[in-house]
Amino acid sequence: MKELVEVIAKALVEHPDEVVVTEETRGKVTKVDLKVAPSDMGKVIGRQGRIAKAIRTVVKAAASIDDEIVDVNIDSESDEEEGEE
């Protein structure tokens, strides 16, 4: 699922080199974290969250083939840096 989220996100943003996707699996539940540049957050989320919802829907459909549960979280890289101070 990590690769799928990464391909979709890089196609949407202006700074594809700043896209970071991490994946953590526990049993049948997979947590995918997508981090993008703060200036690209709007492009990944979309108006009223439509693009974010579409990303989650595509990933959920791909995961259902393997009978997995996937949780996709979207953050900006600046959010992580603020928490480290």
Secondary structure by P-SEA (a helix, b strand, c coil): caaaaaaaaaacccccccbbbbbbbcccbbbbbbbcccccccccccccaaaaaaaaaaaaaaaaaabbbbbbbbbcaaaaaaaac
